[in-house]
Amino acid sequence: MILNQNDYQNKVLGCWLGKNIGGTLGAPFEWKRQINNVDFYTQDLHGVALPNDDLDIQLLWLCALEENGIQIDSRLLAEYWCLSVTPHWSEYGIAKINMRSGLPPPLSGSFRNAFKHSCGSYIRSEIWACIAPGLPHIAVRYAIEDAVLDHGNGEGTYAEVFMAALESAAFVICDLKTLIAIGLSHIPADCGVAQAVKTTLQCFDAGKSWRDTRDEILRLHRGRLPDWCPVSADDRAKGFDTGTLGYDVPSNIAITLIGLLWGGDDFGQVQCIAVNCGEDTDCTAATAGSVWGILHGAAAIPQKWIDPIGRGITTICLNLGDLNNPIPTNVDDLTNRTIRIARQVLARHRAENMCSSEPTSLQDVTPENLMGNRTRTHLDTCLRVPRFQFDCFTVHVDYGEEPVIKPGQPKTIRLTIENTFKCQANLGLHWYVPAGWEVTPGADGYALILRGGITLEYQLKTPVVTQPVSRAVFEITIQGRPTVMLVPITLLNGTV
């Protein structure tokens, strides 16, 4: 594969154009379980794209990258989320409640979140792929930091990881089936997303129609839509009005791939098939449009799909007042600003030649070295417990089943401290807890840590819990060094 600066820019622009087109085409049919009959826009658009949360939050992440640099993590993104993401429904709203209660990611996305298996995060995967073209293991690390905000250890996180890996690889690999295999390699083989993807591939290889494949996906991998979402009589007759509420992303990832596989090189067919399958139509068509745009570039998108919506971006779910930088207002500005961040990411990972001004043969880019063996362990760790990174140490906080404390009942907290530096250290350990709390084996202690890690287990106990949220701090210092590491511990009132 040959990739140069012009090709790269064309692909990024194609990604954002495809996103805007698909979101607009699918918007009128969102969350309707039915077969649609769409062959073009059904709205009178007057040259303006419809607003879409799929794109909105990615504009926010772009601003976060511009304002803070490329070394962002989930805790920083959580700050932006609380300030600027306005919706209060489904996983967005539950995550916001958890964040505002003090729970860090991934607990913000996991704790009592019935919608952690829904679609809110895979639809914002493109920004990570575009700033890490041909580097899926880097795109995936960004995607994890994003997805755990509102999906924690749910299928929604696996979905964003899958799409980010696929889309990043699409900058340097052209074959869709190979891209799907790369995406699958970054997620557990037994998760719901992987199973739905495999069903889609089996149906495609067997020569089934997209309609029959859509029905097979809903038969095997569907969730139940909320009561306000209509289900067609035909789908009710097939038993498709049942399922687990909020279990939406496996089927919608599959529908995104149905559009891409059955639509092939025809952009319009990709878009219309995705919408005609029903479900979360603005998201499936928008993501399919993004993938197609990366694969083929903006120049290949037929002008008839661009003219009705123009090149502007319309937002719907962002509070813009607290941002230092204005968000992009059109796909061209978004493309240019995305590329500026990508140059920093590529330089950081010594891959500047990926998008050089001269054509570059990417001899070392093969499907094998884009597979997910480098990210799976990282994914497993990030989904389970909050982690806090310091200069030479990483601390993981394991709350057990839930981050709650009840009166008179000991709460076990396990802290794993990883030494990422080359020297051992003598750690000083101290707990700051609310008045009246007990810490076992004690509020003060010492530990020798070699290169590697140690796990410490404590029990916190209090006779009464008077506040909705209780906070403690675990302090780590190092003898003979100015190091101070403060790890926040948040426990919700378990009696509520």
Secondary structure, DSSP 8 states (H G I E B T S, - for coil): -EE-HHHHHHHHHHHHHHHHHHHHHHGGGTTBBS----SS--S--TT-----HHHHHHHHHHHHHHHH-S---HHHHHHHHHHHB---SHHHHHHHHHHHTT--TTHHHHTT-TTTTSSTTGGG-HHHHHHSTT-HHHHHHHHHHHHHHHHTTSHHHHHHHHHHHHHHHTTT---HHHHHHHHHHTS-TTSHHHHHHHHHHHHHHTT--HHHHHHHHHHHH--B--TTS-B-HHHHHTTTT-S-BT--HHHHHHHHHHHHHHHTT-HHHHHHHHHHT-BSHHHHHHHHHHHHHHHH-GGGS-HHHHTTTTTB---SSB--TT-SS---SBHHHHHHHHHHHHHHHHHHTT-GGGG-SS-EE-TT--SGGGSGGGTHHHHHHHHHS-EEE-SSEEEEEE-TT-SEE-TT--EEEEEEEEE-SSS-EEEEEEEE--TT-EEES-SEEEEEE-SEEEEEEEEEE-S---SSEEEEEEEEEETTS--EEEEEEEEEETT-
